[in-house]
Amino acid sequence: MRLVVAITGSSGAKLGLKFIQNLPQEIEVFVVVSKSAKKALKIEENIDIKNLFKSKENIKLYKENQIDAPIASGSFKTDKMIILPCSMNTLAKCAVGISDNLITRAFTVMLKEKRDIVLAPREMPFSAIALENMHKLSLLGAVIAPPVLAYYSKQESLEEMEKFMIGKWFDILKIEHNLYERWN
């Protein structure tokens, strides 16, 4: 599987990093981290992503302005994409077809090629504009899956809650895992 993972500038950008860290090694991962996400990671978690993926052979990191990256072309085969977290700015651009950076360009490519896309908007409460954008993107085929907790798997820590959400995103993308206890 070839998976595009975009991390945009919302609070909770670390969820995107944890998603990547839990991916199986056999998945080829193409990562784009927006400038705003880099800033959020620095402010919230004191994380600098420069050397974060250097030791991972299955992960390729691209800059937001690197529009000549392979994932910017429909002729480059990728299978799925997730934007995690998806800022309201990125959500709005995706909803109206603005592709002014590598993240939104990769999204428009995935959409036109009818490939699987998951958006994890991170905001609360959602404005009417955000809900309208999510509705439109859902009708276009994207799966809208914000980071929402469930309690049936009895998470007792923030880490267990995060694993549950990552597991749900893996389920949507059809990635095998054992990150949370399923309902019996």
Salt bridges, closest charged atoms under 4 A:
GLU28 OE1 - ARG2 NE 3.09
GLU28 OE2 - LYS60 NZ 3.12
GLU45 OE1 - LYS14 NZ 3.50
ASP100 OD2 - LYS93 NZ 2.88
GLU113 OE2 - LYS112 NZ 2.65
ASP116 OD2 - LYS80 NZ 2.79
GLU159 OE2 - LYS163 NZ 3.83
GLU162 OE1 - LYS18 NZ 2.32
ASP171 OD1 - HIS177 NE2 2.71
ASP171 OD1 - ARG182 NH2 2.72
